[in-house]
Amino acid sequence: MQKSALKLRIVASFLALFPLMASALDFRSVAVPKAVLYDAPSSAAKKVLLLSQYYPVEIVVNLGDWLKVRDAEGGLNWVEAKQLSAKRMVLVSTNNAEIRHAADVTSKLIATVDKAVVLEVADLKLNNGWLKVKHRDGVTGYILLSATWGYE
C-alpha cells in the first residue's frame, strides 16, 4: 500500500510541474547587425560565434543581462540580452521550401526559398501546420512549420 501511495505522490508532483514544462518555448531574434556569442555569461569569456541580424535563437537560461541560447544547429552559448529582440523570425530548415498564397498545399506557389533563409513571422497563430511569414523582399505567404526552425 505504501508503494502505491508513493507512486501516486510522484505522479501528482509530475503533473503539478507539467504546466511549467509544457509552456511555450521562448524564441527571440538578433537585434544588432552582428551578435557575439560567448562560452560563459561574461564579455571577458571566450568569443565563440557571430550571429547575423534577425537570426532566431531559443532562450534556454535567462540571467537577466545574459541569456543562454540555442541556435538552429543545437549549439548552446551565451549572449548579452540587449543584443536580442522579441521580433519573431524563423530559419528555413529545408531546401526549396515553398511559400504559398494560402495555408494549403494546393494553393498558388508564390516563392521557393533556400535552406538557412530567415523569414519574419507575420502571424503567430498556426493554421493547420502552416505559418504565415514575410520574406525581406516583401513576399508574404504561408510555409509549412515543418520546413522551419525557431517557432516551437
C-alpha positions in Angstrom: 0.0 0.0 0.0 2.9 2.4 0.8 4.4 1.8 -2.7 1.2 2.8 -4.4 0.9 5.9 -2.3 4.5 6.9 -3.1 3.8 6.3 -6.8 0.7 8.5 -6.5 2.7 11.3 -4.9 5.3 11.1 -7.7 2.7 11.2 -10.4 0.9 14.1 -8.7 4.2 16.0 -8.3 5.0 15.4 -12.0 1.5 16.6 -13.1 1.9 19.7 -10.9 5.1 20.6 -12.8 3.7 19.7 -16.2 2.3 23.1 -17.0 5.7 24.6 -16.4 7.4 22.1 -18.7 4.7 22.4 -21.4 4.9 26.2 -21.6 5.7 27.7 -24.9 9.4 27.9 -25.9 10.9 31.3 -25.8 12.4 32.4 -29.1 13.9 35.8 -29.9 16.0 37.1 -32.8 19.2 39.0 -33.1 18.5 42.8 -33.0 22.0 44.1 -33.9 24.0 43.6 -37.2 26.2 41.0 -35.5 25.7 39.4 -32.1 28.7 38.0 -30.3 28.1 34.6 -28.6 30.3 33.6 -25.7 31.2 30.4 -23.9 30.2 31.9 -20.5 28.0 34.8 -19.3 30.7 37.5 -19.4 32.2 39.8 -22.1 35.5 38.6 -20.8 34.7 35.0 -21.7 35.9 33.4 -25.0 34.1 34.6 -28.1 32.6 31.6 -29.8 30.4 32.7 -32.7 28.8 35.7 -34.5 25.1 35.6 -35.5 23.7 37.9 -38.1 20.8 40.3 -37.5 17.3 38.6 -37.3 18.8 35.1 -36.8 16.3 33.3 -34.4 17.6 31.8 -31.1 15.8 29.8 -28.4 16.3 31.1 -24.8 17.4 28.3 -22.6 18.6 30.2 -19.5 17.8 33.8 -18.5 20.1 35.5 -16.1 18.7 39.0 -16.8 21.6 40.7 -18.6 22.8 37.4 -20.1 20.9 34.7 -21.9 22.0 31.2 -22.7 20.7 30.5 -26.2 20.4 27.5 -28.6 20.9 28.1 -32.3 19.4 26.1 -35.2 22.4 23.8 -35.2 21.8 23.0 -31.5 24.8 25.0 -30.2 24.5 26.4 -26.7 26.2 29.7 -26.0 25.7 33.0 -24.0 24.7 36.4 -25.4 24.0 39.7 -23.9 20.2 40.2 -23.6 20.4 43.7 -25.1 21.6 42.1 -28.4 18.3 40.3 -28.9 14.7 41.5 -29.7 11.3 40.0 -29.3 10.8 40.1 -33.0 9.8 36.6 -34.2 11.8 35.2 -37.0 12.2 31.6 -38.3 15.0 29.9 -40.2 14.2 27.8 -43.2 15.4 24.3 -42.4 14.8 22.5 -45.7 16.0 23.0 -49.3 13.5 24.6 -51.7 10.8 25.4 -49.0 7.6 26.6 -50.6 5.8 29.7 -49.6 2.1 29.5 -50.7 -0.6 32.1 -51.1 -2.8 30.3 -48.5 -2.3 27.6 -45.9 -2.9 24.7 -48.2 -0.5 22.6 -50.4 -2.8 23.2 -53.4 -2.7 26.9 -53.0 -0.7 29.1 -55.5 3.0 28.8 -55.1 4.4 32.4 -54.6 8.0 31.7 -53.7 10.6 29.0 -53.2 13.3 29.7 -50.6 16.6 28.0 -49.8 17.7 26.5 -46.6 19.0 29.0 -44.0 16.9 31.9 -45.2 15.5 33.9 -42.4 11.8 34.9 -42.6 9.7 37.1 -40.3 6.7 35.6 -38.6 3.8 37.6 -39.9 1.2 35.9 -37.7 1.9 33.9 -34.5 -1.2 31.8 -35.0 -0.6 28.5 -36.8 -3.1 27.5 -39.5 -3.2 23.6 -39.7 0.6 23.3 -39.6 1.2 26.4 -41.7 2.9 29.6 -40.5 2.3 33.0 -42.1 5.7 34.5 -42.9 7.2 37.5 -44.7 10.4 37.5 -46.7 12.7 40.6 -46.6 11.7 41.3 -50.2 8.1 41.7 -49.2 6.7 38.4 -50.2 4.1 37.3 -47.7 2.5 33.8 -47.6 2.4 30.5 -45.8 5.1 28.0 -45.2 4.9 24.6 -43.6 6.0 24.8 -40.0 8.0 21.6 -40.5 10.2 23.5 -43.0 11.3 26.0 -40.4 13.2 26.3 -37.1 12.6 28.9 -34.5 8.9 28.8 -33.9 8.2 25.9 -31.5 
